[in-house]
Amino acid sequence: MAHKELKRQYEEDCKNHDRPWELWEILHDGIGWRTCTNPPSWSLLAEYRRKEGKKEDLKIEYFSGLNWREAEKLIGKVVEFSDEATVWSRAKKLRHVASKEVRKFYNCDEAWVYIRTCHETYKHPTITIGGIELPKPEAEAPEKGTDFWIWAPDEIEEIEELTWCGDPSDEKILASGIVHLTQDRAQAWADWWENTVIKRLR
């Protein structure tokens, strides 16, 4: 059955998320990978994949006018807004939180009673080298059983996929600053090395 394993993963997401399709991407008509805006139709003409990232990145946090101070950390980040905590509107950024008198959240000139985090709230941090922005390698150990990718110049010719066991060799790799939780992040480093350092040497 087409997409059988992916459907199973999606069913698990449905148990834990109220908008599970936002955790998935679709590739169709050569446009490139895009976030699903509706539940997947599992078309035979399209490819699907789950967005990669840490589990904690996908945990939704809710804030109301009563605990608005706790939401100050979200200023400048993308969140969803609602008046009744039922229908949610996506806003570009949270501009500022409420005052004591008016316990609401603001985006431009609109005010809302509730906000919640969404996938776009969380962006993987980056570092800049020579004016080029690169995904920051992991600094904390992932959970046991987590797949990860490593790449390092003069040590690994190609990106290598491993599974985190938490043994001393894993800890040594982590301390080297070459651990990435997605293949794309590791590839970004390999591409940067090839297109800058190696290219100049040639």
N, C-alpha and C positions, 0 to 999 in steps of 0.2 A: 504494500500500500504506500502510495506516494506521501512523503513528509511524515511518515508514521512516528518516528522518534521525535521529530520536532513538535508534533501535535501533543505528544505525551508531556514534553517539557512545558508547553503552553498551558496545558491543563493544570499543571502544578502551580504555575504563575497565577492562574485564575483563582486559586485557593487563598493566595496571600496578597493579592493586589487588586484594587478596584478598577484600575485601568491597565490591565496586563499588556495590552497591545503596544503600549508606549515603551515596553522593554524589548520590542522586536523591530527588526528592519526587513525591508523587502527590496529585491533587485528585479526590475522589470523593464523591458524595452530599452535596455542599455543606458538608462538614465543614471544609474549608480545607486548605491545603498541609501535608502531613505527610511526614516522612522515610520512605522505603521500608524495611521491616523484612525483606523478602525480594526476590529478583530480580523485576523488573517482569514482570507477566503481559501487558502491553500491551493491556489491555482497551479496547474501543471506547467504553466508558461512562466512561472516566476520562481525565484529562489527566496528562501527565508532564513534568517539567523537571529539568534538572541544577542542583544547587545552585551558586550563583554565589560566586566567591571567587578569591583568588590561587592559582596552581598550587602554590606552596610550602605553602599552608595545608593541602593534602590529602596531603602527604607523611607517611607513617607512620614513626614512630621507635620502635625496640625497645630495651628495657633489661632486663638480667638482674641477679641478685644480685651478679654480679661487677663490674658497672659502676654500682652503685646510686648512687654519689655524683653521677654525671652526670644523674640523674633528679630531683635536688632542686628543679630549676626547675619541676617539674610538681606540686609540693605545692599542694593546693587546687584542682587542675584535674581534669576528668573524664578517666579513662583506662580501659583494659581490662586485666584481670588473667588470669593463667593459671599453672598448675603445670607444664605440659609444653609450653607454646608451641604447642598445637594447638587446644584448645577455649578460647575466650576469653569471660570474663564481664564485662559492663559494670558498672562501679561509679560511684557518684555523684561521689566525689572521692577523690583520693589523700591520705590523712591524714598519713603520714610514711614515710620510706624506712628502709632497714635499718641495723642497727648492724654493727660489725665481726664480732661473734660470730654473729649471725643475719642472714644476707644475704638478706632478704626485704622485700617491700613490704607496707604495711598500709592497709587500709580498715576502720575500726572495729576489730573484734577479729579479723578474718581476715588471714591472711598468705599471700602468693603469691610465687613465685620470679621470675615474669616480668611485665612490664607493657608496654603499647604505647600510643601516642597514637591518637586517633580524631578524627573530624570535630568532635565536641563539645569537644575539647581547645582548639581555636582559636576564640576569639570576637573579632569585630572590636572594636577599642577605641572608647570613646565619650568625649564631652566633655559637661559640664553647663553649660547657660546658663539662668539664672533658675530653677533647680530642675528643668529639663527635660533629660533625657538624649538626646543626639543622636549619630549615628555620626560618628566622627572622619574628616575629609577625608584623602585620601591625601597623604603627605608625600614619598614616593619615587616616582620615575618608573616606570611599568609597562613591560613589554616591548613592543617595537614590534609593531603589529598588534592590541594589546589594545583592546577596546571600553571606553569609559568614558562617564560621564554628568556633566554640569555644570549647576549652577543657582546664580544669584546675584541678590539683590534689586536692582531698578532697572537691571539689565543684561540679564537674560534672562527673558522673560515665561513661557516654558515650559521644562521640562527638555529639554536637548538631548543627543543621543547623538553621540559622536565616536569616531574611531579614533586611537590614539596613534601618532604618526610620529616623535616625538623632536625636532622642529624648535623654533626659538626661540619660536614662538607657543604650542606645547604647554607648554614650560617656564614661560612667563609665566602660563599658566592654572594650572599646578601651584602656582606661588608664591603665587597668589591664594587658595589654600585652598578651591577649589570643585570639586575632582576627586573623583569617587566611582566605584568599580568595579562598583557595581550600581545599577540604576534605583531600587530601593527606598530606598537610602540617600539618594540625591538627593531623592527624594520626601519623605522624612522632614523634610529641611530646608525644602522648599517648604511643607509642611503646617504646620510650626512657625511660619514667617514669616506665613502667612495667618491662623493661629489665635491668634497673639499680637500681633505688631506691627500688622498691617493691621486686625485686629479692634478694637484699642484706638483706632486713628486714626478709625475709623468712629463 
